[in-house]
Amino acid sequence: MGYEDQVIAMTNRSIRTIKAELEFLTDASVITPQQLSHLLSQIPAQTPLHAPISVGAVPAVQTTSSPIPSLPPVQNLSMNEKQHSNGYYTPPPPSAVAPPPAYPSSLAPAPLAHATALYAYNPTDAGDLALQPNDTIKVSEYMNAEWWKGQNTRTGAEGIFPRSYVKVVEEKQARQNQTSG
């Protein structure tokens, strides 16, 4: 196996490992299926070798009599770049990236808690969630002890807000088990 084939094989192995790790993170609910889809769309396809890497690892490719083009050093590759026939790398056009698949709402994670706003909160930064007294918030993440992330059911907007501005109405059992143990 020549140097170029070794580079291709190692690159393909890394791509498979990254995909497997991302799928594990999705199964462990660390990232959402939408995030998985977005990340996978950013990973380049595996490059076929002269012989198959493993069963099912690389889709069947129609080969011609032209040899496989040589690859540049791996350190010059970027996850969102493609090699063109002139040897230069350019990002793919926005239309070339497929949008993530639509998932049914049943796959959306359940809120960790429901809360009611006690005070008005006017956002000070991008990503903050505006609140008015009595707004209902579906809490999706406990950022830290002072800041939570959620969706205002009145406006449909999502963002972070100060924990001290809301009163918890319903907290899911999983969170209670985490804090009591």
C-alpha positions, 0 to 999 in steps of 0.5 A, spaced: 500 500 500 502 506 497 503 512 501 497 516 498 493 509 499 495 510 507 493 517 507 486 515 504 485 509 508 487 513 515 482 519 513 476 514 511 477 511 518 477 518 521 471 519 518 467 513 520 470 514 527 467 521 527 460 519 524 460 513 530 462 518 535 456 523 533 451 517 533 453 515 540 452 522 542 445 523 539 443 516 542 446 519 549 441 525 548 447 529 548 446 532 541 439 532 537 437 528 531 437 535 528 444 537 530 447 530 528 444 531 521 447 538 520 454 535 523 454 529 518 452 534 512 459 537 514 463 531 514 466 529 507 464 523 504 469 517 504 474 516 498 474 509 495 481 506 495 483 501 489 480 495 493 474 496 498 475 498 505 470 494 508 463 491 506 458 497 506 464 502 508 464 506 501 458 506 496 459 503 490 463 507 485 463 507 477 470 507 476 474 509 469 481 507 467 483 514 470 487 513 476 485 516 483 487 523 483 493 524 489 491 527 495 494 533 498 497 533 505 491 531 511 493 537 515 491 542 509 484 539 509 477 542 512 471 538 513 467 543 509 471 543 503 471 539 497 477 538 492 476 540 485 480 538 479 484 544 479 487 542 486 484 548 489 479 547 495 473 552 495 467 551 500 461 548 497 455 553 494 450 553 499 445 550 495 450 543 495 448 542 502 442 539 503 437 541 509 436 537 515 431 532 515 424 534 518 423 530 524 416 529 527 415 533 534 415 527 537 422 526 537 423 533 540 426 533 547 421 534 553 421 540 557 425 539 563 420 544 567 415 549 566 415 555 569 411 562 570 415 569 569 414 573 575 417 579 572 418 582 565 425 581 562 428 585 557 433 582 553 440 585 553 444 580 549 442 576 542 439 570 544 436 572 551 428 570 552 424 576 553 419 575 558 412 578 561 409 577 568 405 570 567 408 568 561 409 560 561 416 558 559 418 551 557 425 550 560 429 546 555 436 546 559 439 548 565 445 553 563 447 554 570 444 556 577 443 563 574 441 562 567 436 557 564 434 556 556 427 555 554 421 557 550 416 562 551 409 559 549 406 566 548 411 568 543 414 562 541 421 565 542 427 561 544 432 563 548 436 564 555 433 568 561 435 569 569 432 563 573 430 568 578 425 571 574 421 565 574 417 560 578 417 553 577 410 550 576 412 543 574 419 540 574 420 533 571 422 527 575 429 526 572 431 533 574 429 532 581 433 525 582 439 529 579 439 534 585 437 530 590 442 524 589 
